Amino acid sequence: MEKTNVKIKFPSQFGQYISNIDTLEFDGNSVDDFISTLDNIYGDIRERMFEGDGKVRPYINIFVGSKNIESVDGMNTKISNGDCVSLLLSRAGG
Amino acid sequence: MLKVVLLNIHLISTIVWVGAVFMGTFIDWPSAKRSVKENEFPFRFIIGQGSRVFYSVYSGIFLMWTTGIGLVLTHPPQTPREIMMLVGKTVALLFMTGFTMYGTFSTWPKIQLATHAEAHKLYENYMKRAVGTFTFGIIGAVLGLWIY
């Protein structure tokens, strides 16, 4: 399987769960492969980002480059070498 | 006339902010908790509610501080009793603002990325601060009514 290298830009609240890494090399070339790798290495990642039915929590936005994966191909969105995967949370609180 | 306008905006922003906190704390949370299985956290509802309440709450905070400062500048408290009440009201407002901003910048981002068990624990602490915000809101409002 091909290997893909990506930059990671996640909020600091999430960084603690993935040892604050800012790059990752993973097997495959999709968002699903990327998340699976994080989940295998650090655990609990899917539970933190996905609902019981496997969909990304509605207030979590995952971007590959400047594109929200929901507007591309969801978890099957392709990631290329050197892409930046980022995560944006909803503004909330009262 | 200016005093009446400032006072009314101040009062409405208090109702919006304290009302939103009341709704979230005493109505929404107990209902949301019962709508999911035991040990699950109602992420969809709670984060959805938090996103919607964000703008009301911060509009309330902004308006409350600006109109409050306006009222103090245009009608400064005259007696030692009024000054004491104003100090009390300002302290209450500082606690409310502090609790709210702590929630926005620390608690809510953590909840959005938490596991179900973690979210319950985070929200438990958040609820204690929300009750504090509500209590300080009532105290501040009552003191404000006595001053003006």
gemmi code that builds the backbone of each chain (N, CA, C; Angstrom):
import gemmi

chains = {
    "A": [
        ("MET", (0.843, -1.206, 0.000), (0.000, 0.000, 0.000), (0.872, 1.247, 0.000)),
        ("GLU", (0.455, 2.250, -0.746), (1.267, 3.476, -0.823), (1.246, 4.234, 0.503)),
        ("LYS", (2.312, 4.965, 0.730), (2.391, 5.747, 1.966), (2.169, 7.218, 1.638)),
        ("THR", (1.496, 7.915, 2.534), (1.221, 9.335, 2.326), (1.711, 10.113, 3.542)),
        ("ASN", (2.352, 11.227, 3.262), (2.834, 12.117, 4.326), (1.973, 13.364, 4.373)),
        ("VAL", (1.464, 13.701, 5.543), (0.647, 14.906, 5.638), (1.066, 15.777, 6.816)),
        ("LYS", (0.710, 17.062, 6.687), (0.872, 17.970, 7.833), (-0.459, 17.943, 8.586)),
        ("ILE", (-0.383, 18.103, 9.896), (-1.605, 18.075, 10.712), (-1.758, 19.408, 11.438)),
        ("LYS", (-2.954, 19.968, 11.332), (-3.227, 21.218, 12.042), (-4.527, 21.038, 12.816)),
        ("PHE", (-4.393, 20.591, 14.059), (-5.559, 20.349, 14.896), (-5.567, 21.338, 16.061)),
        ("PRO", (-6.755, 21.621, 16.633), (-6.801, 22.517, 17.800), (-5.980, 21.942, 18.948)),
        ("SER", (-5.449, 22.847, 19.787), (-4.580, 22.385, 20.866), (-5.306, 21.387, 21.785)),
        ("GLN", (-6.639, 21.555, 21.922), (-7.391, 20.633, 22.784), (-7.318, 19.202, 22.255)),
        ("PHE", (-7.127, 19.075, 20.954), (-7.055, 17.741, 20.355), (-5.618, 17.232, 20.315)),
        ("GLY", (-4.688, 18.195, 20.224), (-3.271, 17.844, 20.113), (-2.808, 16.900, 21.211)),
        ("GLN", (-3.342, 17.100, 22.415), (-2.907, 16.267, 23.552), (-3.218, 14.788, 23.324)),
        ("TYR", (-4.236, 14.503, 22.524), (-4.606, 13.101, 22.308), (-3.738, 12.425, 21.251)),
        ("ILE", (-2.986, 13.235, 20.507), (-2.129, 12.645, 19.471), (-0.680, 13.119, 19.660)),
        ("SER", (-0.330, 13.308, 20.942), (1.034, 13.694, 21.328), (1.518, 14.947, 20.593)),
        ("ASN", (0.599, 15.817, 20.234), (0.931, 17.082, 19.568), (1.771, 16.917, 18.299)),
        ("ILE", (1.593, 15.811, 17.604), (2.343, 15.621, 16.357), (1.844, 16.617, 15.309)),
        ("ASP", (2.723, 17.033, 14.418), (2.269, 17.944, 13.366), (2.457, 17.362, 11.969)),
        ("THR", (2.976, 16.125, 11.908), (3.041, 15.416, 10.618), (2.721, 13.944, 10.874)),
        ("LEU", (2.281, 13.284, 9.829), (1.997, 11.847, 9.972), (2.226, 11.152, 8.641)),
        ("GLU", (2.852, 9.985, 8.714), (2.965, 9.147, 7.523), (2.028, 7.962, 7.737)),
        ("PHE", (1.146, 7.719, 6.794), (0.193, 6.622, 6.969), (0.046, 5.815, 5.683)),
        ("ASP", (-0.418, 4.584, 5.860), (-0.687, 3.717, 4.703), (-2.020, 4.105, 4.088)),
        ("GLY", (-2.050, 4.305, 2.783), (-3.291, 4.653, 2.105), (-3.268, 6.096, 1.615)),
        ("ASN", (-4.414, 6.544, 1.125), (-4.461, 7.913, 0.597), (-5.841, 8.564, 0.785)),
        ("SER", (-6.554, 8.104, 1.801), (-7.870, 8.715, 2.044), (-7.965, 9.205, 3.493)),
        ("VAL", (-8.994, 10.026, 3.739), (-9.207, 10.525, 5.097), (-9.465, 9.350, 6.040)),
        ("ASP", (-10.198, 8.367, 5.557), (-10.489, 7.193, 6.376), (-9.198, 6.490, 6.795)),
        ("ASP", (-8.264, 6.351, 5.848), (-6.973, 5.719, 6.169), (-6.220, 6.554, 7.215)),
        ("PHE", (-6.287, 7.852, 7.032), (-5.596, 8.779, 7.943), (-6.147, 8.637, 9.370)),
        ("ILE", (-7.480, 8.654, 9.477), (-8.111, 8.546, 10.802), (-7.838, 7.166, 11.414)),
        ("SER", (-7.904, 6.132, 10.582), (-7.639, 4.774, 11.089), (-6.240, 4.685, 11.663)),
        ("THR", (-5.285, 5.312, 10.989), (-3.903, 5.279, 11.488), (-3.806, 5.981, 12.833)),
        ("LEU", (-4.427, 7.166, 12.925), (-4.406, 7.888, 14.209), (-5.070, 7.046, 15.299)),
        ("ASP", (-6.187, 6.419, 14.942), (-6.933, 5.621, 15.914), (-6.118, 4.415, 16.376)),
        ("ASN", (-5.402, 3.791, 15.435), (-4.582, 2.628, 15.799), (-3.426, 3.028, 16.704)),
        ("ILE", (-2.856, 4.193, 16.430), (-1.686, 4.608, 17.211), (-2.104, 5.159, 18.574)),
        ("TYR", (-3.096, 6.038, 18.573), (-3.402, 6.778, 19.804), (-4.674, 6.311, 20.524)),
        ("GLY", (-5.527, 5.550, 19.833), (-6.756, 5.066, 20.471), (-7.792, 6.163, 20.661)),
        ("ASP", (-9.062, 5.766, 20.768), (-10.167, 6.690, 21.072), (-10.419, 7.789, 20.036)),
        ("ILE", (-9.620, 7.856, 18.984), (-9.753, 8.978, 18.039), (-11.109, 8.928, 17.333)),
        ("ARG", (-11.516, 7.741, 16.931), (-12.818, 7.643, 16.263), (-13.947, 8.031, 17.221)),
        ("GLU", (-13.842, 7.596, 18.463), (-14.910, 7.938, 19.420), (-14.984, 9.443, 19.637)),
        ("ARG", (-13.824, 10.111, 19.567), (-13.802, 11.558, 19.788), (-14.358, 12.342, 18.604)),
        ("MET", (-14.287, 11.783, 17.416), (-14.654, 12.545, 16.223), (-15.906, 12.056, 15.517)),
        ("PHE", (-16.335, 10.842, 15.829), (-17.443, 10.254, 15.069), (-18.621, 9.901, 15.964)),
        ("GLU", (-19.778, 9.856, 15.353), (-20.969, 9.425, 16.067), (-21.070, 7.903, 15.981)),
        ("GLY", (-22.059, 7.357, 16.694), (-22.207, 5.906, 16.737), (-22.383, 5.271, 15.366)),
        ("ASP", (-22.988, 6.032, 14.422), (-23.231, 5.473, 13.086), (-22.034, 5.641, 12.140)),
        ("GLY", (-20.918, 6.131, 12.685), (-19.707, 6.246, 11.877), (-19.553, 7.573, 11.148)),
        ("LYS", (-20.535, 8.458, 11.303), (-20.435, 9.763, 10.640), (-19.658, 10.737, 11.527)),
        ("VAL", (-18.970, 11.679, 10.876), (-18.241, 12.692, 11.637), (-19.253, 13.506, 12.443)),
        ("ARG", (-18.928, 13.807, 13.695), (-19.833, 14.617, 14.513), (-20.154, 15.900, 13.741)),
        ("PRO", (-21.408, 16.329, 13.754), (-21.837, 17.399, 12.856), (-21.151, 18.746, 13.069)),
        ("TYR", (-20.626, 18.975, 14.256), (-19.986, 20.268, 14.535), (-18.471, 20.207, 14.352)),
        ("ILE", (-17.963, 19.043, 13.906), (-16.532, 18.918, 13.633), (-16.326, 18.975, 12.125)),
        ("ASN", (-15.452, 19.853, 11.707), (-15.183, 20.003, 10.272), (-13.750, 19.582, 9.984)),
        ("ILE", (-13.610, 18.626, 9.080), (-12.273, 18.165, 8.701), (-11.966, 18.725, 7.317)),
        ("PHE", (-10.803, 19.343, 7.197), (-10.383, 19.925, 5.926), (-9.143, 19.221, 5.386)),
        ("VAL", (-9.138, 19.013, 4.088), (-7.903, 18.591, 3.409), (-7.521, 19.777, 2.540)),
        ("GLY", (-6.417, 20.408, 2.893), (-6.100, 21.689, 2.258), (-7.167, 22.683, 2.670)),
        ("SER", (-7.784, 23.342, 1.704), (-8.820, 24.323, 2.059), (-10.228, 23.761, 1.868)),
        ("LYS", (-10.320, 22.467, 1.564), (-11.645, 21.894, 1.270), (-12.183, 21.035, 2.407)),
        ("ASN", (-13.412, 21.354, 2.781), (-14.097, 20.541, 3.787), (-14.407, 19.181, 3.161)),
        ("ILE", (-14.057, 18.103, 3.847), (-14.239, 16.778, 3.234), (-15.710, 16.491, 2.916)),
        ("GLU", (-16.617, 17.135, 3.669), (-18.049, 16.918, 3.414), (-18.450, 17.421, 2.032)),
        ("SER", (-17.691, 18.415, 1.522), (-18.030, 18.946, 0.197), (-17.261, 18.208, -0.908)),
        ("VAL", (-16.437, 17.242, -0.519), (-15.694, 16.475, -1.529), (-16.263, 15.046, -1.557)),
        ("ASP", (-15.667, 14.159, -0.801), (-16.148, 12.770, -0.844), (-16.186, 12.159, 0.550)),
        ("GLY", (-16.427, 13.007, 1.546), (-16.506, 12.510, 2.925), (-15.234, 11.805, 3.346)),
        ("MET", (-15.389, 10.676, 3.995), (-14.226, 9.933, 4.490), (-13.395, 9.325, 3.370)),
        ("ASN", (-13.957, 9.263, 2.172), (-13.199, 8.724, 1.032), (-12.397, 9.799, 0.304)),
        ("THR", (-12.471, 11.023, 0.800), (-11.715, 12.122, 0.176), (-10.232, 11.761, 0.099)),
        ("LYS", (-9.653, 11.996, -1.058), (-8.244, 11.629, -1.264), (-7.308, 12.646, -0.613)),
        ("ILE", (-6.232, 12.131, -0.080), (-5.193, 12.989, 0.485), (-3.915, 12.727, -0.304)),
        ("SER", (-3.244, 13.806, -0.695), (-1.985, 13.652, -1.429), (-0.806, 13.962, -0.528)),
        ("ASN", (0.351, 13.511, -0.929), (1.576, 13.819, -0.188), (1.713, 15.321, -0.003)),
        ("GLY", (2.015, 15.758, 1.223), (2.243, 17.181, 1.484), (0.982, 17.959, 1.813)),
        ("ASP", (-0.194, 17.337, 1.672), (-1.440, 18.036, 2.031), (-1.453, 18.350, 3.527)),
        ("CYS", (-2.272, 19.332, 3.861), (-2.456, 19.662, 5.278), (-3.859, 19.241, 5.683)),
        ("VAL", (-3.948, 18.401, 6.704), (-5.259, 17.986, 7.216), (-5.525, 18.804, 8.475)),
        ("SER", (-6.620, 19.539, 8.444), (-6.926, 20.367, 9.611), (-8.326, 20.086, 10.127)),
        ("LEU", (-8.544, 20.529, 11.336), (-9.814, 20.254, 11.998), (-10.319, 21.548, 12.624)),
        ("LEU", (-11.579, 21.857, 12.375), (-12.153, 23.092, 12.883), (-13.386, 22.753, 13.718)),
        ("LEU", (-13.455, 23.354, 14.906), (-14.594, 23.092, 15.788), (-15.618, 24.212, 15.689)),
        ("SER", (-16.827, 23.929, 16.143), (-17.858, 24.969, 16.175), (-17.573, 25.947, 17.312)),
        ("ARG", (-17.990, 27.178, 17.098), (-17.902, 28.166, 18.167), (-19.131, 27.927, 19.047)),
        ("ALA", (-18.899, 27.679, 20.310), (-20.049, 27.381, 21.172), (-19.779, 27.830, 22.593)),
        ("GLY", (-20.847, 27.898, 23.348), (-20.672, 28.160, 24.767), (-21.459, 29.319, 25.280)),
        ("GLY", (-21.844, 29.194, 26.530), (-22.597, 30.271, 27.130), (-22.429, 30.268, 28.637)),
    ],
    "B": [
        ("MET", (-33.914, 60.716, 29.436), (-34.249, 59.865, 28.295), (-33.146, 58.810, 28.039)),
        ("LEU", (-31.871, 59.323, 28.019), (-30.734, 58.415, 27.786), (-30.705, 57.315, 28.849)),
        ("LYS", (-30.983, 57.740, 30.085), (-30.973, 56.771, 31.187), (-32.010, 55.670, 30.937)),
        ("VAL", (-33.188, 56.060, 30.476), (-34.258, 55.081, 30.234), (-33.829, 54.093, 29.137)),
        ("VAL", (-33.227, 54.637, 28.051), (-32.792, 53.782, 26.935), (-31.725, 52.802, 27.424)),
        ("LEU", (-30.702, 53.338, 28.110), (-29.608, 52.479, 28.607), (-30.139, 51.418, 29.569)),
        ("LEU", (-31.029, 51.853, 30.453), (-31.577, 50.941, 31.456), (-32.375, 49.807, 30.802)),
        ("ASN", (-33.142, 50.166, 29.780), (-33.941, 49.143, 29.091), (-33.066, 48.136, 28.350)),
        ("ILE", (-32.045, 48.658, 27.647), (-31.128, 47.732, 26.934), (-30.416, 46.844, 27.951)),
        ("HIS", (-29.992, 47.470, 29.062), (-29.303, 46.729, 30.121), (-30.193, 45.601, 30.653)),
        ("LEU", (-31.451, 45.935, 30.874), (-32.401, 44.962, 31.415), (-32.661, 43.825, 30.415)),
        ("ILE", (-32.838, 44.202, 29.149), (-33.121, 43.173, 28.125), (-31.923, 42.242, 27.952)),
        ("SER", (-30.710, 42.842, 27.937), (-29.526, 41.986, 27.764), (-29.353, 41.052, 28.962)),
        ("THR", (-29.746, 41.518, 30.152), (-29.694, 40.649, 31.339), (-30.655, 39.472, 31.160)),
        ("ILE", (-31.866, 39.793, 30.703), (-32.875, 38.741, 30.519), (-32.392, 37.719, 29.495)),
        ("VAL", (-31.801, 38.222, 28.387), (-31.325, 37.316, 27.325), (-30.233, 36.398, 27.859)),
        ("TRP", (-29.250, 36.988, 28.522), (-28.112, 36.195, 29.010), (-28.548, 35.227, 30.116)),
        ("VAL", (-29.156, 35.777, 31.172), (-29.529, 34.929, 32.301), (-30.612, 33.923, 31.874)),
        ("GLY", (-31.501, 34.359, 30.992), (-32.539, 33.463, 30.486), (-31.946, 32.303, 29.708)),
        ("ALA", (-30.934, 32.590, 28.874), (-30.285, 31.533, 28.090), (-29.596, 30.532, 29.023)),
        ("VAL", (-28.952, 31.054, 30.052), (-28.269, 30.172, 31.007), (-29.299, 29.328, 31.769)),
        ("PHE", (-30.394, 29.964, 32.165), (-31.453, 29.239, 32.878), (-32.002, 28.097, 32.021)),
        ("MET", (-32.295, 28.431, 30.778), (-32.860, 27.438, 29.850), (-31.888, 26.260, 29.673)),
        ("GLY", (-30.634, 26.590, 29.428), (-29.628, 25.547, 29.192), (-29.403, 24.679, 30.415)),
        ("THR", (-29.396, 25.319, 31.584), (-29.035, 24.599, 32.806), (-30.194, 23.790, 33.384)),
        ("PHE", (-31.332, 24.429, 33.480), (-32.422, 23.792, 34.219), (-33.464, 23.102, 33.332)),
        ("ILE", (-33.485, 23.421, 32.065), (-34.503, 22.815, 31.190), (-33.851, 21.847, 30.185)),
        ("ASP", (-32.874, 22.390, 29.421), (-32.320, 21.596, 28.315), (-31.524, 20.379, 28.781)),
        ("TRP", (-30.626, 20.597, 29.751), (-29.735, 19.502, 30.145), (-30.490, 18.293, 30.707)),
        ("PRO", (-31.413, 18.505, 31.679), (-32.128, 17.319, 32.187), (-32.903, 16.595, 31.078)),
        ("SER", (-33.470, 17.366, 30.140), (-34.227, 16.734, 29.051), (-33.289, 15.999, 28.100)),
        ("ALA", (-32.179, 16.650, 27.744), (-31.237, 16.045, 26.799), (-30.646, 14.755, 27.350)),
        ("LYS", (-30.371, 14.767, 28.663), (-29.773, 13.591, 29.310), (-30.689, 12.376, 29.178)),
        ("ARG", (-31.993, 12.631, 29.299), (-32.949, 11.527, 29.239), (-33.194, 11.048, 27.807)),
        ("SER", (-32.751, 11.836, 26.825), (-33.050, 11.475, 25.435), (-32.027, 10.499, 24.846)),
        ("VAL", (-30.966, 10.204, 25.616), (-29.959, 9.257, 25.114), (-29.814, 8.086, 26.081)),
        ("LYS", (-29.119, 7.055, 25.623), (-28.921, 5.883, 26.476), (-28.038, 6.244, 27.670)),
        ("GLU", (-28.136, 5.443, 28.723), (-27.318, 5.682, 29.905), (-25.833, 5.651, 29.513)),
        ("ASN", (-25.054, 6.531, 30.094), (-23.608, 6.658, 29.828), (-23.284, 7.334, 28.492)),
        ("GLU", (-24.298, 7.566, 27.668), (-24.034, 8.325, 26.429), (-24.158, 9.802, 26.742)),
        ("PHE", (-23.457, 10.608, 25.977), (-23.578, 12.063, 26.139), (-24.323, 12.606, 24.920)),
        ("PRO", (-25.326, 13.467, 25.142), (-26.113, 13.971, 24.006), (-25.359, 15.048, 23.226)),
        ("PHE", (-24.282, 14.640, 22.557), (-23.405, 15.596, 21.864), (-24.173, 16.500, 20.902)),
        ("ARG", (-24.979, 15.863, 20.045), (-25.664, 16.616, 18.997), (-26.487, 17.760, 19.596)),
        ("PHE", (-27.272, 17.429, 20.601), (-28.155, 18.438, 21.189), (-27.347, 19.501, 21.930)),
        ("ILE", (-26.444, 19.065, 22.775), (-25.732, 20.007, 23.642), (-24.837, 20.954, 22.830)),
        ("ILE", (-24.103, 20.415, 21.857), (-23.231, 21.293, 21.060), (-24.083, 22.190, 20.163)),
        ("GLY", (-25.174, 21.629, 19.642), (-26.081, 22.445, 18.821), (-26.635, 23.610, 19.623)),
        ("GLN", (-27.044, 23.305, 20.854), (-27.582, 24.344, 21.726), (-26.494, 25.363, 22.073)),
        ("GLY", (-25.284, 24.857, 22.348), (-24.169, 25.748, 22.687), (-23.802, 26.686, 21.539)),
        ("SER", (-23.895, 26.164, 20.314), (-23.568, 27.006, 19.145), (-24.617, 28.099, 18.976)),
        ("ARG", (-25.883, 27.735, 19.198), (-26.946, 28.724, 19.001), (-26.954, 29.779, 20.099)),
        ("VAL", (-26.649, 29.347, 21.318), (-26.727, 30.267, 22.445), (-25.527, 31.239, 22.458)),
        ("PHE", (-24.468, 30.851, 21.750), (-23.234, 31.641, 21.744), (-23.495, 33.120, 21.419)),
        ("TYR", (-24.237, 33.358, 20.338), (-24.433, 34.740, 19.881), (-25.317, 35.530, 20.844)),
        ("SER", (-26.364, 34.884, 21.395), (-27.224, 35.578, 22.363), (-26.422, 35.966, 23.589)),
        ("VAL", (-25.639, 35.010, 24.075), (-24.899, 35.245, 25.312), (-23.870, 36.362, 25.135)),
        ("TYR", (-23.107, 36.296, 24.041), (-22.060, 37.315, 23.880), (-22.636, 38.672, 23.494)),
        ("SER", (-23.793, 38.702, 22.834), (-24.469, 39.983, 22.614), (-24.892, 40.541, 23.968)),
        ("GLY", (-25.428, 39.658, 24.814), (-25.841, 40.064, 26.156), (-24.678, 40.618, 26.959)),
        ("ILE", (-23.545, 39.921, 26.920), (-22.367, 40.368, 27.676), (-21.926, 41.751, 27.189)),
        ("PHE", (-21.814, 41.891, 25.869), (-21.350, 43.164, 25.298), (-22.296, 44.310, 25.676)),
        ("LEU", (-23.589, 44.072, 25.493), (-24.571, 45.129, 25.779), (-24.636, 45.441, 27.274)),
        ("MET", (-24.511, 44.411, 28.090), (-24.592, 44.637, 29.523), (-23.434, 45.493, 30.023)),
        ("TRP", (-22.229, 45.188, 29.533), (-21.064, 45.977, 29.957), (-21.137, 47.408, 29.416)),
        ("THR", (-21.455, 47.556, 28.132), (-21.456, 48.913, 27.556), (-22.562, 49.779, 28.170)),
        ("THR", (-23.768, 49.230, 28.306), (-24.842, 50.041, 28.890), (-24.594, 50.275, 30.385)),
        ("GLY", (-23.999, 49.296, 31.048), (-23.667, 49.457, 32.473), (-22.676, 50.585, 32.671)),
        ("ILE", (-21.639, 50.592, 31.828), (-20.641, 51.673, 31.922), (-21.312, 53.014, 31.585)),
        ("GLY", (-22.174, 52.998, 30.569), (-22.907, 54.218, 30.194), (-23.748, 54.747, 31.342)),
        ("LEU", (-24.429, 53.842, 32.043), (-25.265, 54.260, 33.174), (-24.423, 54.853, 34.304)),
        ("VAL", (-23.280, 54.238, 34.558), (-22.423, 54.735, 35.643), (-21.876, 56.121, 35.286)),
        ("LEU", (-21.510, 56.290, 34.002), (-20.944, 57.583, 33.594), (-22.006, 58.690, 33.607)),
        ("THR", (-23.197, 58.368, 33.142), (-24.232, 59.413, 33.058), (-24.936, 59.640, 34.403)),
        ("HIS", (-25.027, 58.589, 35.196), (-25.680, 58.719, 36.503), (-24.834, 58.010, 37.560)),
        ("PRO", (-23.725, 58.637, 37.961), (-22.849, 57.970, 38.938), (-23.574, 57.750, 40.265)),
        ("PRO", (-23.255, 56.646, 40.935), (-23.885, 56.406, 42.242), (-23.519, 57.531, 43.212)),
        ("GLN", (-24.487, 57.930, 44.031), (-24.290, 59.104, 44.888), (-23.941, 58.748, 46.334)),
        ("THR", (-24.603, 57.790, 46.864), (-24.429, 57.506, 48.302), (-23.479, 56.307, 48.475)),
        ("PRO", (-22.894, 56.177, 49.694), (-22.036, 55.007, 49.957), (-22.774, 53.691, 49.709)),
        ("ARG", (-24.067, 53.655, 50.015), (-24.854, 52.438, 49.794), (-24.917, 52.097, 48.313)),
        ("GLU", (-25.132, 53.104, 47.474), (-25.191, 52.884, 46.024), (-23.833, 52.430, 45.482)),
        ("ILE", (-22.780, 53.026, 46.044), (-21.425, 52.645, 45.590), (-21.155, 51.179, 45.937)),
        ("MET", (-21.546, 50.796, 47.151), (-21.358, 49.397, 47.575), (-22.122, 48.440, 46.660)),
        ("MET", (-23.324, 48.842, 46.314), (-24.151, 47.999, 45.441), (-23.550, 47.903, 44.040)),
        ("LEU", (-23.011, 49.008, 43.571), (-22.382, 49.003, 42.249), (-21.152, 48.081, 42.245)),
        ("VAL", (-20.387, 48.143, 43.338), (-19.221, 47.254, 43.445), (-19.691, 45.797, 43.413)),
        ("GLY", (-20.734, 45.508, 44.186), (-21.279, 44.146, 44.214), (-21.760, 43.707, 42.844)),
        ("LYS", (-22.437, 44.603, 42.142), (-22.958, 44.282, 40.809), (-21.810, 44.041, 39.824)),
        ("THR", (-20.771, 44.865, 39.933), (-19.620, 44.713, 39.036), (-18.906, 43.384, 39.293)),
        ("VAL", (-18.758, 43.024, 40.564), (-18.120, 41.741, 40.901), (-18.955, 40.581, 40.330)),
        ("ALA", (-20.282, 40.692, 40.496), (-21.168, 39.640, 39.966), (-21.000, 39.517, 38.457)),
        ("LEU", (-20.943, 40.648, 37.785), (-20.801, 40.649, 36.321), (-19.434, 40.095, 35.889)),
        ("LEU", (-18.415, 40.409, 36.683), (-17.073, 39.880, 36.367), (-17.061, 38.354, 36.469)),
        ("PHE", (-17.691, 37.818, 37.522), (-17.763, 36.363, 37.671), (-18.535, 35.738, 36.509)),
        ("MET", (-19.659, 36.369, 36.163), (-20.480, 35.846, 35.050), (-19.668, 35.804, 33.760)),
        ("THR", (-18.989, 36.918, 33.492), (-18.207, 36.998, 32.253), (-17.061, 35.989, 32.281)),
        ("GLY", (-16.407, 35.882, 33.434), (-15.286, 34.945, 33.571), (-15.728, 33.510, 33.358)),
        ("PHE", (-16.817, 33.122, 34.012), (-17.333, 31.751, 33.865), (-17.695, 31.464, 32.405)),
        ("THR", (-18.330, 32.445, 31.772), (-18.780, 32.242, 30.389), (-17.592, 32.108, 29.440)),
        ("MET", (-16.604, 32.987, 29.606), (-15.452, 32.936, 28.695), (-14.618, 31.676, 28.929)),
        ("TYR", (-14.526, 31.263, 30.184), (-13.811, 30.018, 30.468), (-14.492, 28.851, 29.747)),
        ("GLY", (-15.820, 28.877, 29.796), (-16.583, 27.831, 29.100), (-16.310, 27.839, 27.607)),
        ("THR", (-16.350, 29.009, 27.025), (-16.174, 29.115, 25.565), (-14.777, 28.683, 25.121)),
        ("PHE", (-13.766, 29.159, 25.835), (-12.403, 28.912, 25.368), (-11.786, 27.620, 25.887)),
        ("SER", (-12.308, 27.108, 26.992), (-11.705, 25.885, 27.528), (-12.651, 24.683, 27.481)),
        ("THR", (-13.818, 24.830, 28.096), (-14.678, 23.651, 28.245), (-15.294, 23.176, 26.935)),
        ("TRP", (-15.892, 24.108, 26.170), (-16.618, 23.673, 24.972), (-15.735, 23.010, 23.913)),
        ("PRO", (-14.558, 23.536, 23.632), (-13.709, 22.810, 22.668), (-13.359, 21.406, 23.149)),
        ("LYS", (-13.156, 21.271, 24.468), (-12.827, 19.937, 25.008), (-14.022, 18.999, 24.874)),
        ("ILE", (-15.220, 19.525, 25.172), (-16.419, 18.663, 25.085), (-16.615, 18.165, 23.652)),
        ("GLN", (-16.376, 19.049, 22.690), (-16.612, 18.666, 21.293), (-15.749, 17.483, 20.863)),
        ("LEU", (-14.601, 17.325, 21.532), (-13.674, 16.258, 21.150), (-13.551, 15.182, 22.228)),
        ("ALA", (-14.499, 15.185, 23.133), (-14.384, 14.256, 24.263), (-15.057, 12.922, 23.965)),
        ("THR", (-14.661, 11.910, 24.721), (-15.398, 10.654, 24.687), (-16.666, 10.881, 25.522)),
        ("HIS", (-17.574, 9.942, 25.482), (-18.824, 10.110, 26.235), (-18.541, 10.291, 27.735)),
        ("ALA", (-17.656, 9.468, 28.271), (-17.365, 9.536, 29.710), (-16.724, 10.883, 30.064)),
        ("GLU", (-15.765, 11.309, 29.239), (-15.100, 12.599, 29.505), (-16.089, 13.756, 29.418)),
        ("ALA", (-16.981, 13.683, 28.424), (-17.932, 14.776, 28.221), (-18.850, 14.936, 29.432)),
        ("HIS", (-19.259, 13.811, 30.024), (-20.124, 13.888, 31.210), (-19.405, 14.621, 32.339)),
        ("LYS", (-18.134, 14.286, 32.525), (-17.363, 14.908, 33.606), (-17.166, 16.404, 33.338)),
        ("LEU", (-16.802, 16.735, 32.096), (-16.603, 18.149, 31.731), (-17.895, 18.942, 31.890)),
        ("TYR", (-18.990, 18.321, 31.472), (-20.260, 19.054, 31.508), (-20.758, 19.230, 32.946)),
        ("GLU", (-20.408, 18.271, 33.798), (-20.780, 18.377, 35.210), (-20.157, 19.644, 35.806)),
        ("ASN", (-18.861, 19.854, 35.523), (-18.189, 21.058, 36.024), (-18.725, 22.315, 35.354)),
        ("TYR", (-19.012, 22.190, 34.057), (-19.574, 23.334, 33.331), (-20.906, 23.748, 33.953)),
        ("MET", (-21.714, 22.755, 34.348), (-23.026, 23.048, 34.932), (-22.895, 23.790, 36.261)),
        ("LYS", (-21.862, 23.438, 37.033), (-21.652, 24.148, 38.301), (-21.372, 25.622, 38.028)),
        ("ARG", (-20.556, 25.878, 36.999), (-20.266, 27.283, 36.660), (-21.507, 27.963, 36.092)),
        ("ALA", (-22.312, 27.213, 35.342), (-23.538, 27.799, 34.779), (-24.505, 28.202, 35.895)),
        ("VAL", (-24.608, 27.360, 36.923), (-25.460, 27.711, 38.072), (-24.892, 28.969, 38.737)),
        ("GLY", (-23.554, 29.039, 38.825), (-22.902, 30.241, 39.366), (-23.228, 31.469, 38.528)),
        ("THR", (-23.147, 31.328, 37.211), (-23.458, 32.448, 36.315), (-24.895, 32.908, 36.532)),
        ("PHE", (-25.800, 31.936, 36.631), (-27.213, 32.265, 36.835), (-27.403, 32.995, 38.168)),
        ("THR", (-26.786, 32.468, 39.220), (-26.933, 33.074, 40.555), (-26.368, 34.490, 40.577)),
        ("PHE", (-25.165, 34.652, 40.031), (-24.571, 35.995, 39.986), (-25.418, 36.933, 39.121)),
        ("GLY", (-26.026, 36.392, 38.084), (-26.891, 37.198, 37.216), (-28.084, 37.748, 37.982)),
        ("ILE", (-28.679, 36.885, 38.802), (-29.839, 37.321, 39.599), (-29.384, 38.363, 40.631)),
        ("ILE", (-28.250, 38.070, 41.286), (-27.733, 39.022, 42.294), (-27.465, 40.382, 41.638)),
        ("GLY", (-26.772, 40.342, 40.491), (-26.443, 41.594, 39.773), (-27.691, 42.348, 39.356)),
        ("ALA", (-28.690, 41.618, 38.885), (-29.927, 42.266, 38.428), (-30.651, 42.936, 39.598)),
        ("VAL", (-30.724, 42.227, 40.723), (-31.411, 42.787, 41.896), (-30.671, 44.031, 42.401)),
        ("LEU", (-29.337, 43.944, 42.456), (-28.563, 45.110, 42.904), (-28.768, 46.282, 41.947)),
        ("GLY", (-28.822, 45.976, 40.653), (-29.030, 47.023, 39.642), (-30.375, 47.715, 39.809)),
        ("LEU", (-31.391, 46.921, 40.147), (-32.728, 47.505, 40.347), (-32.720, 48.449, 41.550)),
        ("TRP", (-31.976, 48.067, 42.603), (-31.909, 48.933, 43.788), (-31.159, 50.236, 43.497)),
        ("ILE", (-30.098, 50.119, 42.667), (-29.308, 51.332, 42.370), (-30.131, 52.300, 41.523)),
        ("TYR", (-30.756, 51.743, 40.459), (-31.454, 52.640, 39.517), (-32.968, 52.532, 39.648)),
    ],
}
model = gemmi.Model(1)
for chain_id, residues in chains.items():
    chain = gemmi.Chain(chain_id)
    for i, (resn, *xyz) in enumerate(residues, 1):
        res = gemmi.Residue()
        res.name, res.seqid = resn, gemmi.SeqId(i, " ")
        for name, pos in zip(("N", "CA", "C"), xyz):
            atom = gemmi.Atom()
            atom.name, atom.element = name, gemmi.Element(name[0])
            atom.pos, atom.b_iso = gemmi.Position(*pos), 0.0
            res.add_atom(atom)
        chain.add_residue(res)
    model.add_chain(chain)
structure = gemmi.Structure()
structure.add_model(model)
structure.setup_entities()
